[in-house]
Amino acid sequence: MMKVDVILGLQWGDEGKGKIVDVFTPRYDVIARFQGGPNAGHTIKFEGKKFILHTIPSGIFHPEKENIIGSGVIIDPYILFKEIATLHEARLKPERNLLISRRAHLILPSHRLLDAAYEEAKGDARIGSTLKGIGPAYTDKYARNGIRVGNILEPDFNSNYIALKNSHLALIHHYQFDYTDYLIDGLPFDEYEEAWLDAVERLKEYTLIDSEYYLNQCIDDRKSVLAEGAQGTLLDVDFGSYPYVTSSNTITAAACSGLGISPHRIGTVYGIFKAYCTRVGGGPFPTELDNAIGDQLRESGQEFGSTTGRPRRCGWLDIPALNYAIMLNGVNKLIMMKVDVLNHLETIQVCTEYMIDGTKTDRLPFDLGDKSITPVYNRLHGWNSIVDESKGFEEIPSNLKDYIVCIEKVTGLPIEMISSGPDRTQTLFR
């Protein structure tokens, strides 16, 4: 029986999943995104071109492959068609190989107002939302008030939309959030809403499917499927550093619920991590480097959010957090990204344990954000040279090999591939 392989991030997002999905796509027949929304930013570079995808699966650049937006994804039609416009400019035709689940929920313009109102009300305790309406849209989904893609074809869509929007505006009024001058993607609310409704009409022209039936039939027909996750494990709403998390489940189990496939159909789970750690927004970050080395990592790695543009916090690799993510996801194989960012460091540190209240532990505490944590580091020599991917994996610097062996030893998993730059060609398979 064919299995569905899964690619997901093992840190706080931004691990480079989009690039790897793009690199892996030739191996598969179908690429299916299973959760998250336009808060994602998957960057793909090739042939001197750069693309940032927020909702569309990262296999879209291979026109012979089917790409599915699954039921667990939430969609802002306005953002979706801005994304499609950039593909059209590159002479791609996503309407030919993009399929959208009828069960996927919609992000309304008023969801984005709610997001801003909630974040402003939190004051100094704000979580660093991308303000894309993700949390409010998922809230309506689980409160059973949401509007789904399939609903746009029903005759009562407009009345249901207006009713839900009015309930949002009443709540916004309760929060005393004045949105008269608030701009959504540079537009006043009324203009954004008009553009959003136009995008809904365009969405009707795309292929809308019952993705659960479609994908299970693909598997029965022995088609190979790759499930693509968004954000990262440590942002999972249940198992991440709550409340500084996203609003969906980002782990392997979400591939089942977000695509409508059973657990026994899951095959290889590829866990992607950076050779160091980054985080956007607030929340605990035990290995954060608030110093010149952190600044160097940020500049060298161009660590600025592809969705928000915000600078990312940077720090050393965190093994307790990595092993936690591996456990949750049932990872079989590791892929390490951005080794080139460490090319010119004389010394590299790896956190192998935490010191909490005088006791060493290799486990993430429940109250990670409330604990005073001192990382316990293992120091390694840097390779202090440029990785030449044209020479192959066996010709990489010896100190980089030592770094890989160190990680494999403490995780118990093989690193199958490393990435030495943003372009799809800058990859080394083992």
HELIX and SHEET records of a PDB file:
HELIX    1   1 LYS A   17  PHE A   24  1                                   8    
HELIX    2   2 THR A   25  ARG A   27  5                                   3    
HELIX    3   3 PRO A   77  GLU A   89  1                                  13    
HELIX    4   4 PRO A   94  ARG A   96  5                                   3    
HELIX    5   5 PRO A  109  LYS A  122  1                                  14    
HELIX    6   6 GLY A  123  ALA A  125  5                                   3    
HELIX    7   7 ILE A  134  TYR A  142  1                                   9    
HELIX    8   8 VAL A  149  LEU A  153  5                                   5    
HELIX    9   9 PHE A  157  HIS A  174  1                                  18    
HELIX   10  10 PHE A  189  LEU A  203  1                                  15    
HELIX   11  11 SER A  211  ASP A  220  1                                  10    
HELIX   12  12 THR A  233  LEU A  235  5                                   3    
HELIX   13  13 THR A  252  LEU A  259  1                                   8    
HELIX   14  14 PRO A  263  ARG A  265  5                                   3    
HELIX   15  15 ALA A  292  SER A  300  1                                   9    
HELIX   16  16 ILE A  319  ASN A  329  1                                  11    
HELIX   17  17 VAL A  339  LEU A  342  5                                   4    
HELIX   18  18 LEU A  368  ASP A  370  5                                   3    
HELIX   19  19 GLU A  389  LYS A  391  5                                   3    
HELIX   20  20 PHE A  393  GLU A  395  5                                   3    
HELIX   21  21 SER A  398  THR A  411  1                                  14    
SHEET    1   A10 THR A 207  ILE A 209  0                                        
SHEET    2   A10 LEU A  98  SER A 101  1                                        
SHEET    3   A10 GLU A  66  ILE A  69  1                                        
SHEET    4   A10 VAL A  30  ARG A  33  1                                        
SHEET    5   A10 VAL A 225  GLU A 228  1                                        
SHEET    6   A10 VAL A   4  GLY A   9  1                                        
SHEET    7   A10 ILE A 266  LYS A 274  1                                        
SHEET    8   A10 LYS A 333  MET A 337  1                                        
SHEET    9   A10 ILE A 415  SER A 419  1                                        
SHEET   10   A10 THR A 427  PHE A 429 -1                                        
SHEET    1   B 2 HIS A  42  PHE A  46  0                                        
SHEET    2   B 2 LYS A  49  LEU A  53 -1                                        
SHEET    1   C 2 ILE A  74  ILE A  75  0                                        
SHEET    2   C 2 HIS A 105  LEU A 106  1                                        
SHEET    1   D 2 LEU A 183  ILE A 184  0                                        
SHEET    2   D 2 LEU A 187  PRO A 188 -1                                        
SHEET    1   E 2 CYS A 277  ARG A 279  0                                        
SHEET    2   E 2 ARG A 313  GLY A 315 -1                                        
SHEET    1   F 3 LEU A 317  ASP A 318  0                                        
SHEET    2   F 3 THR A 347  ILE A 356  1                                        
SHEET    3   F 3 THR A 359  THR A 361 -1                                        
SHEET    1   G 3 LEU A 317  ASP A 318  0                                        
SHEET    2   G 3 THR A 347  ILE A 356  1                                        
SHEET    3   G 3 ILE A 373  HIS A 381 -1                                        
END                                                                             
